[in-house]
Amino acid sequence: MKIHKEGYKSIVIAAVIFGIINTSFFYYLSALLPVVSWIILIASVVIFLFIVSFFRSPKRDFTISNPQIICPADGKVVVIEEIFDTEYFNDKRLQVSIFMSAANVHLNRIPMSGEVVYSQYHKGKYLVAWNPKSSTENESHSVVIKNDIAIILVKQIAGAMAKRIVNYLKVGQQVTQGAEMGFIKFGSRVDVLLSTNATVDVKLNQLVKGGVTVLATI
């Protein structure tokens, strides 16, 4: 299993903390409370393995298709609706939202090839990611990608647990479908805004894979 670079620091910090905790318990309390010491060791190992798995970057065969928009994230489709976008388009758009639980891969992928024409970080709240208000009120980072046949907005949204958004894209950059877009740490959501004439190829509550599942066809 490949570990993404965004996880190196967190994994090292977790290893040091768990090492100190278990060394202290076994040195000072193992004779008096052996069962407690073993429980703490097992629990810390489980938590550490979960942290490591959170930053996994699995090898996949990506879907590359120019007229299609590919899911930018692993997770479950929680919103498919028409909204009025006030951030960039100032018109009606189809919004498809993917909720990522803490167990999902949190590496985000670029949904289509093209040029980045907008990239903006927004400070905000940390509402739970499935709350409808999280799209407009939570901390987020939006990018707009444009090519000859489509223009889309992709918004990485922080959640109650996810409080660090990483985005690699810059205005003027040429990007490739399936390449890395960024990373959100510990539970979050990604919104994709499409033109109203797009055909959405996913359904509510469908489980999807970033870089693999077709989200929509232009």
C-alpha positions as CSV (number, residue, x, y, z in Angstrom):
1,M,0.0,0.0,0.0
2,K,1.4,3.4,-1.0
3,I,1.2,6.2,1.5
4,H,0.6,9.7,0.2
5,K,3.2,12.4,0.9
6,E,0.5,14.4,2.9
7,G,0.5,11.7,5.5
8,Y,4.2,11.5,6.3
9,K,4.2,14.2,9.0
10,S,1.0,13.0,10.6
11,I,2.1,9.4,10.7
12,V,5.5,10.3,12.3
13,I,3.8,12.5,14.9
14,A,1.3,9.7,15.7
15,A,4.1,7.1,16.0
16,V,6.1,9.3,18.4
17,I,3.0,10.0,20.6
18,F,2.0,6.4,20.7
19,G,5.5,5.3,21.4
20,I,5.8,7.7,24.4
21,I,2.4,6.7,25.8
22,N,3.1,3.0,25.6
23,T,6.7,3.2,26.8
24,S,5.5,5.2,29.8
25,F,2.7,2.8,30.7
26,F,4.8,-0.3,30.4
27,Y,7.7,1.2,32.3
28,Y,5.7,2.7,35.2
29,L,2.4,0.7,35.3
30,S,2.8,-2.7,33.6
31,A,3.6,-4.4,37.0
32,L,0.6,-2.8,38.7
33,L,-1.9,-2.7,35.8
34,P,-0.8,-5.2,33.2
35,V,-4.3,-5.6,31.6
36,V,-4.7,-1.8,31.3
37,S,-1.2,-1.5,29.7
38,W,-2.1,-4.1,27.1
39,I,-5.5,-2.5,26.3
40,I,-3.8,0.8,25.7
41,L,-1.2,-0.8,23.5
42,I,-3.8,-2.6,21.4
43,A,-6.0,0.5,21.1
44,S,-3.0,2.7,20.1
45,V,-1.9,0.2,17.4
46,V,-5.5,0.1,16.0
47,I,-5.7,3.9,15.9
48,F,-2.2,4.2,14.4
49,L,-3.1,1.7,11.6
50,F,-6.2,3.7,10.9
51,I,-4.2,6.9,10.6
52,V,-1.8,5.2,8.2
53,S,-4.7,3.8,6.1
54,F,-6.3,7.2,5.9
55,F,-3.4,8.5,3.9
56,R,-3.3,5.5,1.5
57,S,-3.1,6.2,-2.2
58,P,-4.3,3.0,-3.9
59,K,-3.1,2.0,-7.4
60,R,-6.0,2.3,-9.9
61,D,-6.8,2.2,-13.6
62,F,-8.2,5.7,-14.1
63,T,-11.0,6.5,-16.4
64,I,-9.8,8.9,-19.2
65,S,-12.6,10.2,-21.3
66,N,-12.8,13.8,-22.7
67,P,-16.6,14.3,-22.9
68,Q,-17.0,12.8,-19.4
69,I,-16.5,14.3,-15.9
70,I,-14.9,11.8,-13.5
71,C,-15.6,11.7,-9.7
72,P,-12.9,13.8,-7.9
73,A,-13.2,11.8,-4.7
74,D,-14.1,8.5,-3.1
75,G,-17.3,8.4,-1.1
76,K,-21.1,8.5,-1.3
77,V,-23.2,10.8,-3.5
78,V,-25.3,12.9,-1.1
79,V,-26.6,15.7,-3.3
80,I,-27.8,16.0,-6.9
81,E,-29.7,19.2,-7.4
82,E,-29.9,22.4,-9.3
83,I,-28.6,25.5,-7.5
84,F,-27.8,29.1,-8.2
85,D,-24.0,29.6,-8.0
86,T,-22.9,33.0,-6.6
87,E,-19.2,32.3,-6.3
88,Y,-18.1,32.2,-10.0
89,F,-20.8,31.5,-12.6
90,N,-23.7,33.6,-11.2
91,D,-26.2,31.4,-12.9
92,K,-27.9,28.0,-12.4
93,R,-25.7,24.9,-12.1
94,L,-26.1,21.2,-11.4
95,Q,-24.5,20.4,-8.1
96,V,-23.3,16.9,-7.4
97,S,-21.8,16.4,-3.9
98,I,-19.7,13.5,-2.6
99,F,-19.3,12.9,1.1
100,M,-16.1,11.2,2.3
101,S,-16.1,9.4,5.6
102,A,-13.0,9.0,7.6
103,A,-12.6,5.5,6.1
104,N,-12.5,6.7,2.5
105,V,-9.4,7.6,0.5
106,H,-9.0,11.4,0.9
107,L,-6.8,12.1,-2.1
108,N,-8.8,14.2,-4.6
109,R,-8.4,13.7,-8.4
110,I,-8.9,16.2,-11.3
111,P,-12.3,15.4,-12.9
112,M,-11.4,16.6,-16.4
113,S,-8.5,17.9,-18.4
114,G,-8.2,21.6,-19.2
115,E,-6.9,24.9,-17.9
116,V,-7.4,26.2,-14.3
117,V,-9.1,29.6,-14.7
118,Y,-10.0,30.1,-11.0
119,S,-8.5,29.0,-7.7
120,Q,-9.7,30.5,-4.4
121,Y,-9.4,29.5,-0.8
122,H,-12.3,30.5,1.6
123,K,-12.2,30.7,5.3
124,G,-15.3,29.4,7.1
125,K,-17.0,27.2,9.6
126,Y,-16.6,23.5,10.3
127,L,-20.2,22.2,10.0
128,V,-20.6,18.4,9.5
129,A,-19.9,17.7,5.8
130,W,-23.4,16.4,5.1
131,N,-25.1,19.6,6.2
132,P,-26.4,21.4,3.1
133,K,-25.0,24.7,4.5
134,S,-21.5,23.3,4.5
135,S,-21.3,24.1,0.7
136,T,-21.5,27.8,1.3
137,E,-20.5,28.3,5.0
138,N,-17.6,25.9,5.6
139,E,-13.9,26.4,5.0
140,S,-13.3,25.5,1.3
141,H,-11.1,25.7,-1.7
142,S,-12.7,26.1,-5.2
143,V,-11.1,25.6,-8.6
144,V,-12.7,26.1,-12.0
145,I,-11.4,24.0,-14.9
146,K,-12.2,24.9,-18.5
147,N,-11.6,23.1,-21.8
148,D,-13.2,23.2,-25.3
149,I,-16.4,21.5,-24.3
150,A,-17.0,22.2,-20.7
151,I,-16.3,24.4,-17.7
152,I,-16.8,23.0,-14.1
153,L,-16.2,24.2,-10.6
154,V,-14.8,21.7,-8.0
155,K,-15.0,22.7,-4.4
156,Q,-13.1,20.9,-1.6
157,I,-15.1,21.4,1.7
158,A,-13.8,21.0,5.2
159,G,-16.0,19.2,7.8
160,A,-16.3,18.9,11.5
161,M,-13.2,16.7,11.6
162,A,-11.5,17.9,8.4
163,K,-9.7,21.1,9.2
164,R,-6.9,21.1,6.6
165,I,-7.5,21.4,2.9
166,V,-4.6,21.0,0.5
167,N,-5.0,22.1,-3.2
168,Y,-2.2,21.8,-5.7
169,L,-3.8,23.7,-8.6
170,K,-2.9,27.3,-9.8
171,V,-4.6,29.7,-12.2
172,G,-3.2,29.2,-15.8
173,Q,-2.1,25.6,-15.1
174,Q,-2.9,22.9,-17.7
175,V,-4.2,19.9,-15.8
176,T,-4.8,16.3,-16.8
177,Q,-7.9,14.2,-15.9
178,G,-7.1,11.8,-13.1
179,A,-4.0,13.6,-11.8
180,E,-3.8,14.7,-8.2
181,M,-5.9,17.8,-7.3
182,G,-5.4,17.9,-3.5
183,F,-6.1,16.3,-0.2
184,I,-8.5,16.9,2.7
185,K,-7.6,15.5,6.1
186,F,-10.1,13.4,8.2
187,G,-13.6,13.4,6.8
188,S,-15.0,15.9,4.3
189,R,-16.9,16.6,1.1
190,V,-16.4,17.6,-2.5
191,D,-18.9,19.5,-4.7
192,V,-18.9,19.6,-8.5
193,L,-20.8,22.3,-10.3
194,L,-21.8,21.3,-13.9
195,S,-23.8,23.1,-16.6
196,T,-27.5,22.4,-16.4
197,N,-27.5,20.5,-19.7
198,A,-25.0,17.9,-18.4
199,T,-26.2,14.3,-17.9
200,V,-25.5,13.1,-14.4
201,D,-24.3,9.5,-14.5
202,V,-24.5,8.8,-10.7
203,K,-27.4,8.4,-8.3
204,L,-28.0,9.5,-4.8
205,N,-26.4,7.3,-2.1
206,Q,-24.2,5.7,-4.8
207,L,-20.7,4.8,-3.7
208,V,-18.1,6.2,-6.1
209,K,-14.3,6.0,-6.6
210,G,-12.2,9.1,-7.3
211,G,-10.6,9.0,-10.8
212,V,-12.6,6.0,-11.8
213,T,-16.4,6.5,-11.6
214,V,-18.0,8.6,-14.3
215,L,-19.8,11.5,-12.6
216,A,-21.4,13.1,-15.6
217,T,-21.4,13.4,-19.4
218,I,-21.2,16.8,-21.2
